[in-house]
């Protein structure tokens, strides 16, 4: 068994493929995983040119990648028996460790609380980027429910996170209003069971959003976009709404809210990070969340939208890929 493996490394802002020490012994609470595929998320691209956020677990050897799917080769002391030999999907930001080996590699080394066991009947590549897109809305539902909200407005639309949000809304019977860019996005969500979808390009957009927000008592706003899209919905929000800022796709357009609007509508704007929720920060809740999500993961709402497949050597081509409908490029190792 060779002692080295191929991995994608970041040095001085440049990605390259190199050989590093392969993880062969699982540390306590960790898994050694033979990687099958890793989806490239928007966050992977965003942080290539920005500092790693505080609290985000780094990888040994500066191996990139936070998501993926693979087979468990070895379990460390303290890992539940159920993980042995299983196929798992992962998101390495879920659990801190100084012994992490990232997912853009032939083998990864991760805490088991960063990994979710997949059902045997599913196709592993369909979940190569799913954990980040499921833990985010799951943690959001838990947080806003605890804070007393009765409904959600999501600007994430028919993105992977937006579709997962819909999946949890249906599973937990929690009202959701989804905002999409066009009729095609509306049709996609309605085919998945959505009841309240508004199209930004519609001439009745604000009227429909106002009506749906009032009818569903949606005061928790999951903003996965920012910028112009957020500016457009402000006047339609219910009194006392809280805007949770998660995404910054539109961050080149400033948020413009009149102080009178903030005051008269009693609006609050605050950041949201999946890693800062009680669901992720408390180990027992995280373990339960991964189990609960694992029981739903087979549903269509939680699959990764696969784009083209690339080898590790083709990382720069993979990074350059832009899917028209939320497809994620996949790095394949096997």
Buried (B, 14 or more C-beta within 10 A) or exposed (E): EEEEBBBBBBEEEEBEBBBBEBBBEBBEBBBBBBBBBBBBBBBBBEBEEEEEEEEBBBBBBBBBBBBBBBBBBBBBEEBEEEBEEBBBBBBBBBBBBEBBBBBBBBBBBBBBBBBBBBEEEBEBBBBBBBBBBBBBBBBBBBBBBEEEBBBBBBBBBBBBBBBBBBBBBBBBEBBBBBBBBBEEBBBBBBEBEBBBBBBBEBEEBBEBBBBBBBEBEBBBBBBBBBBBBBBBBBEBBBEEBBBBBBBBBBEEEEBEBEEEEEEEBEBEBEEBBBBEBEBBEEEEBBEEBBEBBBEBBBBEBBBBBBBEBBEBEBBEEBBEBEEEEBBBBBBBBE
